[in-house]
């Protein structure tokens, strides 16, 4: 794959850097650092991520990284630090636009191989008085929110140097969005007093100025770097969820299938979201599958379309809707789709997350967790319910509880399945009274999800409420009359620990589900 910026070209496969005059020598570690920065232009890449990519053995320091960046700047003739910029205490950013990203086999094809993403700009947070040091904190927090938003593959994020043009300027949000080419704006303010910090943040739709989300944070001043990171992560994650939700909703009413990949992609996302909200109306899933396939035909470089298609296949593999149910060939296809997505975008968390889910249902718990942890390393703000699923089946219940709760805090539109796996983890920790209300909410929101009723039946049984356990078991059999512990039960619920399997299946048998 080729990455071009300014007058330079990087060949990621051949590991070469060249300009119009020819090849430019660069040490392997320095090349790896440059490649990692250039793959995500206008996004601040944290030092820890660059060190992990250039020194996978884990033996390196900030000084080692700084030497590599110095080598890169020398090779690029970037004495003024206009190409590779330093974000103090955070990382580095490629401050010029990437011109193209294509494999050599695609050089005779149209340049545009990926569909659009909603574009978001973070206006500099405003310091509104109090401690003068709050002004520096406002700038630093703005930069960190941009860094965290860059982790989300669903968004295109405007570079900080463009956003900071508006620092100290009184400008209407819609005018700033027009000048920046942004669909959505994130903005906020900071007031710092001696013992208290007050941060406001909101996300706004640019065209109409509609407020999508807003929040106020009032932490007591303590470990400022940690507080800043926590606030930035929360602002970025919750704002992203609202922006993606709004992007789907604002397009939903005007979908006309005219061969536009973006229209099809967003419609497919809406259909999948509707399916996972209730597990009702399987036609939604089939329609989404068709749309994802059409997107792949039209835009074969769009990695997210492959993971979207994989998500539709998982549902028919795990639930008895058609001939996909429990077919090994379906898992193989899912794995192939995920690997293709990774080839197109090695930094797409969902590709590794779905790959981890495929490994889990093959019974390979270690590979599953490794893939999910790779997804989490790419975007620590991503707390997907599939990761929690893998943790539960692997016996890592404390981690599953923490991840589920973090995910629900960061994603206000979380699926009821996320609640279900939190309830399951609490059940395996024998916290039955805590698990019960969580599972009741999950099953009330997703009345077609078999798994929620299984864990609800097991929890009621462990609490000694046998009649309610039997009622939950009856709901399972209404959803899938042929369900038995020996068949679907054990093939879908792949436990690593024998004691977890015994607790779960024993409770289900006593609740009245057939062996």
C-alpha positions, 0 to 999 in steps of 0.5 A, a space after each residue: 500500500 502507498 501513502 502519499 503526503 506533501 512530495 513524499 511517498 511511503 510504500 508500506 509493503 516495501 518499507 521505503 520512503 521516496 521523493 521525486 529525486 528517489 529513495 530516502 534512507 531511513 532506519 527501520 525503527 524510524 520508518 515504522 514510526 513514520 508509517 504509523 504517523 502517516 497512516 492517520 494524518 491530522 490525528 495525534 498519535 500517542 507516544 505509547 502507540 508509536 513505541 508499541 508499533 516500532 518496538 513490539 518487544 517492548 524495550 524502548 523509551 521516550 528518548 528512543 522515540 524522540 531520536 526516531 522522530 529527529 531522524 524522520 524530520 531530517 529525512 523529510 527536510 522538516 527543520 521547521 517542524 511543519 510536517 511532523 508536529 509535536 504535541 507536548 506530553 502526548 505524541 506526534 501528528 502528521 500536519 499535512 494532508 495525505 494525498 492518496 492511499 492505494 495499492 499498486 494494483 489499484 493505481 488504474 482504478 478511481 482514487 476514491 475507494 472508501 465511503 465518507 464519514 461524518 466530519 467533526 471539528 473540536 473548537 478550542 475549549 474556552 477559558 472563562 476565568 478563575 485560575 490563569 493556568 486554566 487557559 493552558 489546560 483548555 488548550 491541552 484538553 482540546 488537543 486530547 479530545 481531538 486525539 481521542 476522537 481520532 481513534 474512532 474509525 466512524 469519524 473524520 476529524 479536522 486537524 487541530 491546527 485548523 481548529 485552533 485558528 478559531 481560538 479567541 475568535 467570536 464566531 458562530 458555530 455554523 460559520 466555523 463548521 462551514 469554514 472547516 468543512 465539518 458536519 458536527 462541532 464539539 466545543 466546551 469551556 473550562 473554569 479552574 478555581 483553587 480546588 475545583 474544575 468545571 468543564 462543559 462540553 457539547 456536540 452540535 449538528 452544524 447545519 441547523 445548530 441542533 444540540 446533540 449532547 451536553 454535559 458538565 464535569 466538576 471534579 475536585 482538582 487532583 492528579 490533573 493529567 489523569 483527570 484530563 485524560 478521563 474527561 477527554 475520553 468521556 467527551 470523545 466517546 459520548 460525543 462520537 456515539 451521539 454524532 454517529 446516531 445523528 448521522 444515521 437518523 438524519 439520513 434515514 428519512 431521505 434514503 433513496 438507493 441510487 447507487 450511492 455507497 454512503 447511503 447504502 452503508 448508513 441504511 445498513 447501519 440503521 437496520 443492524 442497530 434496529 435488529 440488535 435493539 430487539 432481535 425482532 424482524 429478521 428481514 432487517 438483518 437480511 436487508 442490511 446484509 444485501 446493502 453491505 454486499 452492495 457497498 463492497 461491490 461499489 467501494 471494495 476498499 471500505 473496511 467497515 463494510 466487511 465488518 458490517 457484513 460479518 456482524 449480520 452473519 454472526 446473528 444467523 450463525 448463533 440463532 436458528 433463522 436459516 441454514 447458516 445456523 452453527 455452520 463452520 463455513 459461516 465462521 470461516 467466511 466471517 474470519 475471511 471478511 475480518 482479515 480482508 477488513 484488516 488488510 484495508 484498514 489495520 487500525 479498524 477496531 471492529 475488524 479485530 473485535 469480530 475476528 475475536 468473536 469468531 475465534 471464541 465460537 471456535 473454542 479458541 479463548 486465548 486467540 479471542 482475547 488477544 484479538 479483542 485486546 488488540 481492538 482495545 489497544 487501537 481504541 481504548 474508548 471502545 468497550 464492545 459487548 463482544 469483548 465482554 462476551 469473550 471475557 465471560 466465557 474465558 472466566 475473566 468475570 471481574 474484567 467483564 464487569 468493569 468493561 461492561 460498565 465502562 462501555 455503557 457509560 461511554 455509549 449512551 446508545 448501548 445495546 441491551 446485549 451489553 446489559 446481558 453480559 454484565 448480568 452474566 458476569 455478575 451471576 458467575 461471581 455469585 452476585 445474583 441479587 445484583 445480576 437480576 435487575 440487570 438481566 430483567 432490563 436486558 430481556 425487557 429491551 430485547 425480548 427476542 434475545 435467547 441468551 438474556 432469558 437463559 441467564 435470567 433463568 439461571 439467576 432465578 434458579 440460583 436465587 431459589 425462585 424456581 417458578 420464575 426460573 421456569 417462566 424464563 426457561 419457557 421464554 427460551 423454548 418459545 423463541 427456539 422450541 428445539 433448544 437443548 443443553 446438549 445441542 445449542 446450549 453447549 455449542 453456542 456457550 463455549 466456557 473455558 472453565 469447567 466450573 462455569 459450565 457446571 454452574 450455568 447448565 446445572 441451573 438451566 436443567 433445574 429450571 426445566 430446560 431439556 438436556 
